[in-house]
Amino acid sequence: MLRHAWCRTAPSTLQRIRREHSNAHFGTSEFWSAFYQKKRDRFEWFLSTPVAVCEFEQELGDVRGAILHVGCGTSDLGYELWSQTPGCTSVVNVDYSPEAIAIAQRQHDERRLAAPSERHAMSFVQADCRALSDAWRDRFALIVDKGTLDAV
């Protein structure tokens, strides 16, 4: 059974982010490409990864299969979902910013080199989550969104 999990973001956090960044362009790949060209390192949007994992904790216990993490950016959330979900077979991290995917893939490769004995079933795909085919949806036990819904 396919399930979806969304983070509940505190209104004060959303207000702060909207003050700091005009959200008129959040729904464009150009905005995010420019954003990640400046921020070339790991970045947690809205919530820290530990807080986000706590938000999803109830859904994670029942997962038997792959997880789709939409709007992954350069967050550590995909890795934490993978490492804290015993029934997870893989995590596919999707973002429509090629810069974000390149940074996230590099970070993942560095993590694999640092801990080669750990299992690492992670992939990074540049795609627009609003245009994924039904074949994508049918592949996952859980679809996770931490901030994409608010951005687009």
C-alpha positions as CSV (number, residue, x, y, z in Angstrom):
1,M,0.0,0.0,0.0
2,L,1.4,3.4,-1.0
3,R,1.5,6.0,1.7
4,H,2.6,9.6,1.7
5,A,4.2,11.5,4.6
6,W,4.5,15.3,4.9
7,C,6.3,17.3,7.5
8,R,4.2,19.7,9.5
9,T,6.2,22.9,9.5
10,A,5.7,25.4,12.3
11,P,4.0,28.6,11.0
12,S,6.8,30.7,12.5
13,T,9.4,28.8,10.5
14,L,7.5,29.3,7.2
15,Q,7.1,33.1,8.0
16,R,10.9,33.4,8.6
17,I,11.8,31.6,5.4
18,R,9.3,33.7,3.4
19,R,10.8,36.9,4.9
20,E,14.4,35.7,4.0
21,H,13.5,34.5,0.5
22,S,10.8,35.8,-1.7
23,N,8.8,32.6,-2.4
24,A,7.5,33.9,-5.7
25,H,10.2,32.0,-7.5
26,F,10.3,28.8,-5.4
27,G,8.4,26.9,-8.0
28,T,11.0,27.5,-10.7
29,S,14.0,25.3,-11.4
30,E,16.0,28.4,-12.2
31,F,15.6,29.7,-8.6
32,W,16.8,26.4,-7.2
33,S,19.7,26.1,-9.7
34,A,20.9,29.5,-8.7
35,F,20.3,28.7,-5.0
36,Y,22.4,25.5,-5.1
37,Q,25.2,27.2,-7.2
38,K,25.7,29.5,-4.2
39,K,25.1,26.8,-1.4
40,R,27.4,24.0,-2.5
41,D,27.1,22.1,0.7
42,R,24.5,20.2,2.7
43,F,21.4,22.3,3.4
44,E,18.4,21.6,5.5
45,W,15.3,23.5,4.4
46,F,12.5,24.1,7.0
47,L,13.4,21.4,9.5
48,S,16.6,19.7,10.6
49,T,16.9,16.1,9.5
50,P,16.4,14.6,13.1
51,V,13.2,16.7,13.5
52,A,11.9,15.6,10.1
53,V,12.6,11.9,10.9
54,C,10.6,12.3,14.1
55,E,7.8,13.7,12.1
56,F,7.8,10.6,9.8
57,E,8.5,8.1,12.6
58,Q,5.0,6.5,12.6
59,E,5.1,5.8,8.9
60,L,8.6,4.4,8.8
61,G,7.9,1.4,11.0
62,D,5.5,-0.1,8.4
63,V,7.7,0.5,5.3
64,R,8.5,-2.7,3.3
65,G,10.1,-1.5,0.1
66,A,11.5,1.6,-1.5
67,I,11.1,5.2,-0.4
68,L,10.8,8.1,-2.8
69,H,12.1,11.4,-1.3
70,V,10.8,14.3,-3.5
71,G,12.5,17.6,-3.5
72,C,15.6,16.2,-1.8
73,G,17.8,19.1,-2.4
74,T,21.1,18.5,-0.6
75,S,19.4,17.3,2.6
76,D,20.5,14.3,4.7
77,L,16.9,13.2,5.0
78,G,17.2,10.4,2.4
79,Y,20.2,8.9,4.2
80,E,18.5,9.0,7.6
81,L,15.3,7.5,6.2
82,W,17.4,4.7,4.8
83,S,19.4,4.1,7.9
84,Q,16.5,4.3,10.3
85,T,13.9,2.2,8.4
86,P,14.6,-1.5,8.7
87,G,12.1,-2.5,6.0
88,C,13.5,0.0,3.5
89,T,15.1,-1.6,0.4
90,S,16.3,1.7,-1.2
91,V,15.7,5.4,-1.2
92,V,15.3,7.4,-4.5
93,N,16.1,11.1,-4.0
94,V,14.5,13.3,-6.6
95,D,15.0,17.0,-7.2
96,Y,14.6,19.1,-10.3
97,S,17.8,21.1,-9.7
98,P,20.7,19.4,-11.5
99,E,23.0,21.3,-9.1
100,A,21.3,19.9,-6.0
101,I,21.5,16.3,-7.5
102,A,25.2,16.7,-8.3
103,I,26.0,18.0,-4.8
104,A,23.8,15.3,-3.1
105,Q,25.4,12.5,-5.2
106,R,28.9,13.8,-4.4
107,Q,28.1,13.8,-0.6
108,H,26.7,10.3,-0.9
109,D,29.8,9.1,-2.7
110,E,32.0,10.6,0.0
111,R,29.9,8.9,2.7
112,R,30.3,5.5,0.9
113,L,34.0,5.9,0.7
114,A,34.2,6.8,4.4
115,A,32.1,3.7,5.4
116,P,32.5,1.1,2.6
117,S,31.1,-1.7,4.7
118,E,27.7,0.0,5.2
119,R,24.9,-0.8,2.8
120,H,24.1,2.1,0.6
121,A,21.0,1.7,-1.6
122,M,20.6,5.3,-2.5
123,S,20.1,6.9,-5.9
124,F,19.7,10.5,-7.0
125,V,17.6,11.5,-10.0
126,Q,17.1,14.9,-11.6
127,A,13.3,15.1,-12.3
128,D,10.3,17.3,-11.7
129,C,8.2,15.5,-9.1
130,R,5.1,17.2,-10.6
131,A,5.6,15.3,-13.8
132,L,6.5,11.7,-12.6
133,S,4.6,9.0,-14.4
134,D,2.3,6.5,-12.7
135,A,5.1,3.9,-13.1
136,W,7.1,5.9,-10.6
137,R,4.3,6.0,-8.0
138,D,3.8,2.3,-8.2
139,R,7.4,1.6,-7.3
140,F,7.4,3.0,-3.7
141,A,6.1,1.9,-0.4
142,L,6.3,5.5,0.9
143,I,6.7,8.9,-0.7
144,V,8.2,11.6,1.5
145,D,8.1,15.4,1.1
146,K,9.8,17.7,3.6
147,G,9.2,21.0,1.9
148,T,8.4,20.7,-1.8
149,L,4.7,21.1,-1.4
150,D,5.2,24.5,0.2
151,A,7.8,25.5,-2.5
152,V,5.8,24.6,-5.6
